[in-house]
């Protein structure tokens, strides 16, 4: 009886150990926990008291252990020799679903105390088929503190609603110990594909990097790259209309879109043409032996009426601008230009043309008359006509930016405009009296000079608009302005005659020539209202981010100016001319007179320039 009690106690301890670690409270725990497939939990509630022990049938000594379904038999060196083995039959009742694993971190399973198996063979109940759940490698070191996890139903507590298992792949189980009857063979290692290191993109070159906070524009770029700006660039064209001034739809406050180039300088070589001054007929000849008076048969003009001189003028223009702030909202600019002195001349020699005459209209007769420079048997000589023209100007403006972006720039300006035009026309004759001269002895040298000089000074205010559009390195810019003001006109007319007879030490000098004589000698001034519009169009290319070369066209118009050739009065009372023909009466007309004939100056041409900005 005592022996039966000892055997019952041993069997109860074995069943109690199996109950603590089995998947089912009613299933005996005769196999290791890794084989039964139960999850390892660090804290398990106490199991209820074990059921009454079952009578252990006596098995033959050569009985062997069978592994659970899905596992291979352990190697022979795992089970010690001489230990009886038990055949594991199946139970009819299936096991409940395995307990779901805790997410991510799983604490280490506590080490169970080893319970010695009885020496005598015992009969075991039929074991159910075991499906191994997914197991994870043991965590070597548990974390210091686990986060609060949602509570899950304990698998040891019975519940009316079974929890369906989640389908998962079943990797090989990991043995709990190297020795003992519950040891399993080493699992086959699962190949792990190495994680490829993410490839790093190469760093952009420094010249293409955009500083922090500077917006990267869109389609149109600077210097050949459509997506990258190189130097101090600004937003795209679609931001123009809604910029800071508010004239075109709205006001913008993002000053980062405005320019930081505060200083610019331009230098241009000018190749311009101006409408030349007009002159009346100043020289004639005769092909039939006449004196060359106009309206006489055989008279031909040597210098026809109309424009005198038609040559291009070289010049230079410089312009500089400065913005008061980095945003480029307000600034100043100014320019200065000049055209080199244009000189045009014409000459006639009696060695080539025997008859040379200066025609006039004489109210004394009345009719066409003239002064003979050269005529066969009377005199020989040379007639020269020279004209000069010089133009320059400057302006100074206050600027207000309408829009200044990477692809477009526009501004309005207002300021002061000044222009100056100086012109002259000089007519000189040098003759020598021949033996047939009725007025002077042979060998007498005579010089006659007429000079007409005009000066125009414009002073006024101007307003204008300038814009520039950019496509990568190419730019197209236009500038237009109109100035309104006063033109001070000055006409100065001088003339003289010099006569040196044979045997005289010094020549005799007289005031007045032919066309400059009597009433029109002197200096005369007037003021007239003038309008000065100007337009410039340039096509440029940025050689570097701060240096641009360009070529363009310029047009300038100046109304109400006086030109030297227009101030000649052909009506001359010969009584005002020094040494007139004897016996000619006064006509009653005080002619010639200063005419103050008004005309316009138009200048147009091309320019080649270079621009730098900082």
NUROMI-695994 format. One line per field, with one value per residue (C-alpha): x, y, z. Coordinates in steps of 0.001 Angstrom, whole numbers, plus 500000, padded with zeros to 6 digits. Layout:
REM NUROMI-695994
X = c(X:...)
Y = c(Y:...)
Z = c(Z:...)
***
This chain:
REM NUROMI-695994
X = c(500000:502826:504538:501408:501236:504809:504117:500940:502815:505506:502936:501077:504200:504856:501298:501441:504596:502945:499840:501831:503341:500812:498626:495551:494906:493630:496612:499457:502854:505064:506787:509079:507476:509249:507684:504216:504363:503142:504179:506731:505293:507234:504360:501784:498953:498871:497186:494255:494845:495806:493331:493623:496540:495830:497107:500368:500466:503651:505477:508150:511688:512484:509743:511046:510056:508346:508687:505718:504190:506201:509550:512290:513548:516333:519776:520862:523333:520518:518700:520958:521377:519369:516582:513175:511309:507583:505429:503229:499778:497270:494394:491019:490473:492235:494327:493071:494652:498103:498415:499328:502840:503532:504498:508152:509739:509362:510886:513065:511239:511907:513922:511790:513040:514093:511757:513241:511283:510345:512574:509718:507967:504652:501656:500864:497621:497229:498741:497121:498739:500873:501170:504206:503506:505806:508635:511124:514709:515175:516017:519319:518596:515128:514583:514705:511033:508327:505602:502069:500624:496961:495633:494938:492918:494986:495026:494998:491596:488727:486575:483428:484611:487704:490312:491056:494740:496419:497957:501716:504636:506040:509837:511800:511489:514430:515478:515439:518508:521368:520929:518033:515137:513425:516377:515683:518059:519644:517291:518338:519537:517270:519197:518820:519119:521462:519880:521296:522645:520785:522867:523673:523218:526298:526508:525899:528926:529298:528553:525113:524151:521356:521781:519288:516172:516683:513849:514800:513020:511241:511481:513787:517251:520333:523405:522147:520657:516838:516465:519339:520235:523861:523987:521472:518427:514721:511244:509807:507812:504408:505050:505404:501852:501182:504302:504984:503722:500163:499539:498897:496692:498254:501061:503813:505890:508342:511443:513486:512131:513741:517249:520334:522417:522653:525143:525364:527452:527180:529592:528509:530129:527646:527375:524508:523196:521490:519431:521823:521251:519761:521303:520172:522063:525515:527498:526666:528452:527631:528199:527574:529840:527292:527840:525981:523059:520039:517346:519979:520319:523225:523418:524182:524308:527567:526115:522452:519962:519055:520925:524582:526575:525446:528051:527640:528859:530826:530230:530172:527533:527901:525109:525256:522541:522330:519584:519226:518225:518914:515326:515874:512773:514117:517250:518868:520507:522111:523725:525943:526529:528181:528610:531952:532136:530864:532626:531493:533132:532957:535335:535464:538578:538736:541467:538780:535689:536439:533189:532192:529414:527652:523986:521706:518415:518892:515736:517644:517121:514995:516091:518674:522154:525482:529049:531648:534420:536033:535436:537772:539656:538168:539273:540429:539821:538556:535191:534886:531848:532313:529837:530258:527816:528223:525589:525723:523330:522781:519993:519513:516545:514880:513855:510992:511026:507761:509075:512521:512733:515094:513462:511984:512756:510665:510811:509553:511743:511450:514072:515927:517018:519580:520640:523018:523482:526145:526361:528061:528206:531062:531436:534842:536027:539603:540049:542681:541863:542927:543839:540247:538720:536798:536951:540414:543858:545348:546960:544568:543687:540247:538848:535103:533753:530229:529710:526444:526565:523666:523429:520474:520142:517287:516338:513286:511778:511289:509430:510030:509682:512334:511928:514159:513213:515687:515915:518799:521799:519969:518224:516007:515624:513808:513825:511519:511225:509709:511014:509188:510943:512405:514983:517090:518044:521009:521949:525231:526070:529400:531048:533933:535906:539636:541214:544969:545967:549430:551928:549922:551543:548316:544927:541792:539143:535376:532478:530150:530583:527896:525146:526192:525968:524144:520931:521671:525092:525178:523838:520157:518332:514898:513142:510871:508938:510346:509531:512297:511219:513814:513593:516284:516172:519101:519771:522306:524171:525543:529194:529530:527019:528143:529190:526929:527614:524838:524010:521039:519207:518489:516185:516165:514008:514285:511657:512072:515775:517639:520167:522931:522034:518442:519497:520703:518619:519188:517525:520374:520270:523643:523995:524754:527557:531012:532337:529042:528863:528847:525511:523198:520344:518965:515981:514174:514396:516624:517782:519325:517614:518116:515386:515170:513784:512598:513292:513692:516701:516373:519190:519173:521725:523225:525282:527643:527817:529007:527348:528619:526631:527579)
Y = c(500000:502331:501449:502276:505638:506445:505479:507545:510559:510271:509948:512974:515105:514139:514931:518241:519319:518467:520375:523496:523548:521807:523482:521809:521476:517972:516863:515149:516782:513835:515585:518635:522042:522695:519489:520203:523606:525630:529276:530217:532744:534370:534491:531708:531381:528422:525419:523759:520585:517666:514937:511587:509619:507002:503491:503123:500097:498167:498358:496040:497084:497535:500158:503248:506949:508260:511894:514180:514438:516659:515985:513540:511094:512363:510976:507971:509856:511985:509155:507365:503695:501509:504064:502628:504349:505039:504840:508003:507242:509908:511348:511766:515254:518030:520662:524266:526914:528028:531227:534231:535475:538800:541536:542268:541619:538306:537795:534820:531713:530659:527543:524656:522362:518983:516238:512764:510136:506976:504021:501666:501984:503711:503677:507071:508282:508826:512189:514413:515466:518504:521328:523400:527119:529821:530234:533012:532875:533395:536901:536866:539849:541154:544917:546972:547913:546544:548851:548295:545647:544938:542155:538865:535923:533365:530060:528162:529604:527925:530084:529270:531187:529611:531967:530970:530661:532880:531004:531404:529533:526894:527122:524362:524397:525485:522914:524086:522191:520280:517231:515261:513305:516510:517548:518046:518038:521341:523190:523830:527456:529713:531673:535406:537696:540548:543968:546035:549357:552234:553873:557489:559962:561986:565532:568298:570454:573655:575959:574402:574436:576818:578539:577768:579917:580851:579540:577331:578622:576526:576136:578915:578917:581026:580105:577014:574876:574920:573664:575361:578992:580017:583607:585626:584639:585166:583623:582663:584795:583738:585880:589137:590366:589979:591583:594204:597400:596204:597810:594468:592615:592369:593134:590707:590864:588042:590151:587007:587081:590442:591081:591586:593152:596719:598233:597976:599705:599836:601038:601300:602164:604075:604063:606473:608473:611865:613736:616312:620004:621363:624048:626228:626391:627668:627230:627216:627157:627757:625458:628064:630940:632685:633947:631066:633055:630925:630943:631775:629289:626872:627325:624189:623751:622594:622079:621234:622274:619685:617585:618359:615433:611830:609972:607823:609195:607302:607918:606572:606137:605135:604301:603396:602415:601772:600276:601748:598419:594726:594204:596458:598549:602101:603345:605880:605722:608097:608160:610303:610041:611995:611738:612724:615889:615274:617357:617561:619652:620393:622405:623722:624958:627109:624879:622196:624376:627718:629381:629336:631586:632128:632747:635157:636908:640680:642813:645799:644784:642581:639175:636420:637718:636325:636914:635602:633546:632430:633472:633302:636631:638170:636067:632651:631045:628341:627965:625743:624804:623139:621998:620579:618925:617719:616150:615047:614541:613122:612164:611412:609398:607958:604322:602285:598537:597005:593468:591955:588192:585648:585850:589321:592791:595916:599390:602930:605983:609740:612433:615151:615160:617428:617608:619815:620268:622513:622980:625328:626075:628095:629309:630640:631958:632760:634551:636463:639296:638837:641635:641863:642540:645840:646553:645510:645554:642268:640345:641551:638727:638738:636545:636378:634336:633658:631670:630417:628774:627348:626068:624171:623382:621220:621016:619104:616330:612819:609664:606200:602464:599739:595964:592963:589369:586513:583021:581166:583298:585341:588586:591037:594436:597593:601098:603928:607475:610807:614173:617484:620799:623935:624315:627442:628321:630465:631615:633435:634825:636378:637445:639462:640414:640879:642631:642845:644931:644782:646930:646945:645641:644744:643821:645873:644115:644727:643485:641245:638710:637874:635836:637144:640887:643839:643008:639351:639836:639104:636713:635908:633785:632242:629596:626926:624025:620641:616959:614344:610692:607907:604149:601489:597751:595455:591750:590451:587326:586665:585677:585174:585627:589259:590220:590599:591646:593020:594749:596989:599736:603255:605992:609584:612476:616125:618594:622346:622814:625248:623948:626056:625463:626562:629996:631215:633954:634061:637450:639937:643667:644153:647585:645746:643760:645322:646806:646508:647203:650943:652640:649970:651616:650452:648132:649165:645639:644910:641592:639142:638411:635647:633204:631016:628271:625391:621805:618397:616275:612515:610203:606431:603692:600649:600217:597551:597362:595483:595413:594424:594006:593544)
Z = c(500000:500835:497614:495614:497343:496341:492726:492679:494058:491384:488634:490000:489938:486323:485310:487223:485342:482023:482957:483705:480195:477993:475395:476936:480711:480165:478015:479901:479651:478815:475853:475999:475610:472260:470866:472217:470444:473398:473575:476158:478545:481382:483817:483839:486308:488559:487018:488727:490671:488519:487865:489509:488141:485633:486199:484357:482169:482164:478828:477663:478262:474596:474032:472148:472140:469057:468135:467587:464168:461919:463689:462969:465464:467677:467102:468970:471066:472598:474429:476907:476523:478852:479343:478492:475677:475413:472324:472047:470731:469620:471559:469935:471358:469384:471098:471269:469111:470186:472067:469795:470277:471861:469320:468643:472064:473896:477289:477968:479121:482670:483119:484253:486954:485746:486956:486987:485119:486939:486326:485826:482500:482720:480512:478978:477499:473838:472740:470123:466906:467487:464922:465674:465946:464788:467230:467453:468617:472257:473339:475096:477291:478104:477896:481020:480803:478586:477233:478264:475997:475385:477518:475773:476971:478788:476931:480243:481114:479442:477197:475358:472250:470765:469251:465675:464921:462335:459441:459580:458096:460425:460737:462543:466299:468384:471075:474652:475755:474317:476507:477807:476393:475153:472985:469270:466352:465356:463006:459448:459228:457164:454581:455120:452133:452973:452944:450156:451249:449703:447040:447701:444889:443922:445216:442684:441776:443834:440914:440525:444187:445191:448578:451301:451038:447404:445224:442318:439212:436676:432958:431828:433299:433158:431159:429344:432139:432104:435652:437507:438069:438331:439617:441664:439858:440418:439837:436481:434051:435387:438519:436615:436494:440220:441588:444227:442579:442251:438870:437215:439639:443064:445474:446352:449484:448807:448471:447814:444271:443561:442370:444469:441649:442837:440383:436624:433995:430201:427550:423902:420611:418446:414690:414005:411089:411391:408860:407544:407261:404072:401919:398981:395693:396594:393325:389620:386289:382648:379723:376974:378070:380324:383857:385492:386905:387671:384987:382333:379461:379920:383722:385730:389496:391026:394499:394291:396944:399545:402083:402513:403845:404352:406316:409479:412736:415333:418990:422508:425208:428838:431246:434931:437385:441099:443298:446763:448370:447821:446752:443746:444245:443951:442272:439992:436615:434209:430809:428648:424908:422156:418421:417008:414964:411453:408835:405212:402549:398845:396640:393078:391273:388169:386804:386438:386036:384261:385359:389030:390317:393679:392799:394770:394201:394063:394690:393334:389693:390592:389415:389699:390199:391430:392485:390025:391575:388322:384748:381766:381360:384554:387552:388654:391987:394312:396084:399223:401329:404722:407349:410842:413221:416797:419029:422664:425545:429009:431405:435092:436354:439412:438868:440255:439627:438517:438363:438585:438266:436751:433319:433219:434430:434048:435499:435078:435409:435432:435415:433593:429949:428285:424622:422680:418926:417418:413645:411236:407523:406078:402490:401415:398059:397122:393779:391858:389442:385848:383414:382137:385604:385451:389240:390430:388889:387791:390619:393288:395725:397273:400064:400823:403771:405040:408286:409765:413192:415183:418753:420250:423956:425202:428877:429998:432028:430780:431702:430357:430630:430320:430161:429596:428787:429183:427631:429254:428205:425565:426420:424578:426167:425198:426582:425611:426872:425975:427133:427060:427474:426025:423269:423398:419811:418919:415394:414881:411409:410491:407217:405919:402814:402487:399527:398876:395883:394320:396213:399488:402680:404476:402991:403375:405516:405352:407487:405636:402904:400338:402065:405479:405130:406552:408471:409250:410802:414522:417168:417488:420127:420535:422680:421354:422914:421892:422237:422391:422136:422150:421701:422125:421399:422265:421745:424273:425353:428852:428452:432205:435029:435393:431843:428826:425231:423062:419794:419242:417421:418650:417409:418697:417466:418463:417310:416729:416209:413983:411466:409930:406295:406854:408085:404648:403044:399270:398932:399183:398628:396957:398548:401873:400237:400583:397297:395381:391647:390997:390345:391966:393946:397351:396929:400092:401551:404510:403260:404065:407391:410002:409136:412291:410102:412317:411464:413203:414000:413628:414666:414291:414088:415735:418874:420120:423877:426905:430316:433741:436968:440601)
***
